[in-house]
Amino acid sequence: MARRPPLPRQLSLDLITMPAQGRDDFYVSSANAVAVALIEGWQDWPARKLVLNGPPGSGKTHLAHVWSDLSGGIIVHASDLADADIPTLAANHIAIEGADIIAGDRAAEEALFHLHNLALAEGHSVLLTARAAPNHWPFVLQDLASRMQATPTCTLKEPDDELLAAVLMKQMGDRQILPTPGTIPYLVRRMPRAFGDAGRVVAAIDRLALERRRPVTRALASEVLDKMGL
């Protein structure tokens, strides 16, 4: 059997997966090579800070974990900053995930402003991740907006064929799926070049394979894509 033992039909739910987030698990292509080089060369950031932006599923969180491993830094989500101990966080290299989603939340914006300033003042580095570049973050605090817009930025692009295949393979691996030969090349030929679609497709394939108690084949993948209108 080319995949994990099937579960009973009534248990074919979305299972908790444990994504591999080490450097060796991150596939490098032309779509993300610059970002990877910047993360690996984090000690040379001129301003000791970087914004990493890109669409959902593009690898921002994975690269934040790679950076954390390299730097010994900690990771926090921007939405948690309003209730956080900012001086304690600022005593470390710090990665702040989802920096753009707090726009309009004045308490969270103020916390990010103080964390950014204090961490840099203490000689630490700051990595921020977001969906869009800082000039598109509608922050209320103009001082914070200006500091973010002055931060060096790197954009993760939507995947090319090579990277899309690697993303599909990784997401299937995280779910313990072993597709039959030809399944992933078939998906790459048919799918849109979008990270978000890759995650949705793999989740749908997993659900259907569990329900049918079948291996993940090209035929099953084709059925999923047809149902999803892709």
C-alpha positions as CSV (number, residue, x, y, z in Angstrom):
1,M,0.0,0.0,0.0
2,A,1.4,3.4,-1.0
3,R,0.1,5.3,1.9
4,R,-0.8,5.0,5.6
5,P,-3.4,2.4,6.6
6,P,-6.9,3.7,5.8
7,L,-9.2,4.9,8.6
8,P,-12.9,4.1,8.9
9,R,-15.1,6.3,6.8
10,Q,-16.7,7.9,9.8
11,L,-13.2,9.1,10.9
12,S,-12.2,10.7,7.6
13,L,-11.9,14.2,9.1
14,D,-9.1,16.8,8.7
15,L,-6.4,15.4,10.9
16,I,-3.8,17.4,12.7
17,T,-0.6,17.5,10.7
18,M,2.9,18.3,11.9
19,P,4.6,20.3,9.1
20,A,8.3,19.8,8.8
21,Q,9.8,23.3,9.2
22,G,13.6,22.8,9.2
23,R,15.9,24.3,6.6
24,D,16.4,20.9,4.9
25,D,12.6,20.7,4.4
26,F,12.5,24.0,2.5
27,Y,12.8,23.7,-1.3
28,V,14.7,26.5,-3.0
29,S,13.7,27.7,-6.5
30,S,13.8,31.0,-8.4
31,A,10.6,32.0,-6.6
32,N,12.1,32.1,-3.2
33,A,15.9,32.0,-3.6
34,V,16.5,35.6,-2.6
35,A,14.4,35.2,0.5
36,V,16.3,32.1,1.5
37,A,19.6,33.9,1.0
38,L,18.5,36.8,3.2
39,I,17.3,34.5,5.9
40,E,20.5,32.5,5.9
41,G,22.5,35.8,5.9
42,W,20.4,37.4,8.6
43,Q,23.5,38.7,10.5
44,D,24.3,41.0,7.5
45,W,20.9,42.8,7.4
46,P,22.0,46.4,7.1
47,A,19.2,47.7,9.4
48,R,19.0,44.4,11.5
49,K,15.4,44.0,10.3
50,L,13.5,42.5,7.3
51,V,9.9,42.2,6.1
52,L,9.2,38.9,4.4
53,N,5.9,39.1,2.5
54,G,4.0,36.8,0.2
55,P,0.7,34.9,-0.4
56,P,-0.6,32.3,2.1
57,G,1.3,29.1,1.8
58,S,4.4,30.7,0.3
59,G,6.7,29.6,3.1
60,K,6.8,32.7,5.3
61,T,6.2,30.8,8.5
62,H,8.6,28.0,7.5
63,L,11.3,30.6,6.8
64,A,10.6,32.3,10.2
65,H,11.2,29.0,11.9
66,V,14.4,28.5,9.9
67,W,15.5,32.0,11.0
68,S,14.6,31.2,14.6
69,D,16.8,28.1,14.4
70,L,19.7,30.1,13.0
71,S,19.5,33.1,15.2
72,G,18.1,31.6,18.4
73,G,15.3,34.1,18.1
74,I,11.7,33.6,19.3
75,I,8.5,33.8,17.2
76,V,5.3,35.6,18.2
77,H,2.2,36.5,16.3
78,A,1.4,40.2,15.9
79,S,-2.2,39.6,17.2
80,D,-0.8,38.5,20.5
81,L,1.3,41.6,21.1
82,A,-1.2,43.8,22.9
83,D,-1.2,41.4,25.9
84,A,2.5,40.5,25.7
85,D,5.4,41.4,27.9
86,I,7.2,43.7,25.4
87,P,10.5,44.2,27.4
88,T,10.9,40.4,27.7
89,L,10.2,39.8,24.0
90,A,12.6,42.6,23.1
91,A,15.4,40.9,25.0
92,N,15.7,38.4,22.1
93,H,16.0,38.3,18.3
94,I,12.3,38.3,17.4
95,A,10.2,37.2,14.5
96,I,6.7,38.8,14.3
97,E,4.2,36.9,12.2
98,G,1.2,38.4,10.5
99,A,2.3,42.0,11.1
100,D,-0.1,43.4,8.6
101,I,-3.3,41.9,10.1
102,I,-3.2,44.2,13.2
103,A,-3.8,47.3,11.1
104,G,-6.4,49.3,12.9
105,D,-5.9,47.6,16.2
106,R,-4.4,50.5,18.1
107,A,-3.2,48.5,21.1
108,A,-1.5,45.9,19.0
109,E,0.0,48.6,16.8
110,E,1.4,50.4,19.8
111,A,2.9,47.2,21.1
112,L,4.5,46.4,17.8
113,F,5.9,50.0,17.7
114,H,7.5,49.6,21.1
115,L,8.8,46.0,20.4
116,H,10.4,47.1,17.2
117,N,12.1,50.1,18.7
118,L,13.2,48.3,21.9
119,A,14.5,45.2,20.2
120,L,16.6,47.2,17.8
121,A,17.9,49.5,20.5
122,E,19.1,46.5,22.4
123,G,21.0,45.2,19.4
124,H,18.7,42.4,18.4
125,S,17.3,41.6,14.9
126,V,13.6,41.8,13.9
127,L,11.9,39.7,11.2
128,L,8.3,40.5,10.2
129,T,6.1,38.4,8.0
130,A,3.0,39.6,6.2
131,R,0.8,39.0,3.1
132,A,1.6,42.4,1.5
133,A,4.5,44.8,1.5
134,P,4.5,47.5,4.2
135,N,3.3,50.3,2.0
136,H,0.0,48.4,1.8
137,W,-0.4,48.1,5.6
138,P,-3.1,50.6,6.7
139,F,-1.6,51.4,10.1
140,V,-3.2,54.0,12.3
141,L,0.1,55.0,14.0
142,Q,2.0,57.0,11.4
143,D,5.3,56.6,13.3
144,L,4.9,52.8,13.1
145,A,3.8,53.0,9.4
146,S,6.9,55.0,8.6
147,R,9.2,52.6,10.3
148,M,7.7,49.6,8.6
149,Q,7.9,51.3,5.2
150,A,11.6,52.0,5.8
151,T,12.2,48.3,6.5
152,P,14.0,46.3,3.8
153,T,11.4,44.0,2.2
154,C,11.6,40.7,0.3
155,T,8.6,39.2,-1.6
156,L,8.0,35.5,-2.0
157,K,6.6,34.9,-5.5
158,E,3.9,32.5,-6.5
159,P,5.5,29.1,-7.4
160,D,6.9,28.0,-10.7
161,D,6.3,24.4,-11.8
162,E,9.4,23.1,-9.9
163,L,8.4,24.8,-6.7
164,L,4.8,23.8,-7.0
165,A,5.8,20.2,-7.3
166,A,8.0,20.5,-4.2
167,V,5.2,22.2,-2.2
168,L,2.7,19.4,-3.2
169,M,5.3,16.8,-2.2
170,K,6.0,18.4,1.2
171,Q,2.3,18.9,2.0
172,M,1.6,15.3,1.1
173,G,4.6,14.2,3.2
174,D,3.3,16.2,6.2
175,R,0.0,14.2,5.9
176,Q,1.9,10.9,5.4
177,I,0.6,10.6,1.9
178,L,2.7,8.7,-0.7
179,P,1.2,9.4,-4.1
180,T,1.6,6.9,-7.0
181,P,4.1,7.9,-9.7
182,G,2.8,10.5,-12.1
183,T,0.3,12.0,-9.6
184,I,2.3,15.1,-8.7
185,P,3.4,15.9,-12.3
186,Y,-0.3,15.6,-13.3
187,L,-1.4,18.0,-10.6
188,V,1.3,20.5,-11.6
189,R,0.1,20.5,-15.2
190,R,-3.5,21.1,-14.2
191,M,-3.4,23.3,-11.2
192,P,-3.3,27.1,-10.9
193,R,0.1,28.4,-9.9
194,A,-1.0,29.4,-6.4
195,F,0.2,28.3,-2.9
196,G,-3.3,28.5,-1.5
197,D,-4.7,26.1,-4.1
198,A,-1.9,23.6,-3.3
199,G,-3.0,23.4,0.3
200,R,-6.7,23.1,-0.6
201,V,-6.0,20.4,-3.2
202,V,-3.9,18.2,-0.9
203,A,-6.4,18.5,1.9
204,A,-9.2,17.5,-0.5
205,I,-7.2,14.6,-1.9
206,D,-6.4,13.3,1.6
207,R,-10.1,13.4,2.6
208,L,-11.3,11.6,-0.5
209,A,-8.6,8.9,-0.3
210,L,-9.5,8.3,3.3
211,E,-13.2,8.1,2.6
212,R,-12.7,5.8,-0.4
213,R,-9.9,3.8,1.3
214,R,-7.8,4.2,-1.8
215,P,-4.2,5.2,-2.6
216,V,-3.6,8.6,-3.9
217,T,-3.5,8.1,-7.7
218,R,-3.7,10.3,-10.8
219,A,-7.3,9.2,-11.2
220,L,-8.2,10.2,-7.7
221,A,-6.4,13.5,-8.1
222,S,-8.3,14.2,-11.3
223,E,-11.6,13.6,-9.6
224,V,-10.7,16.1,-6.8
225,L,-9.6,18.8,-9.3
226,D,-12.9,18.3,-11.3
227,K,-14.9,18.6,-8.1
228,M,-13.0,21.8,-7.1
229,G,-13.4,23.3,-10.6
230,L,-9.7,23.5,-11.1
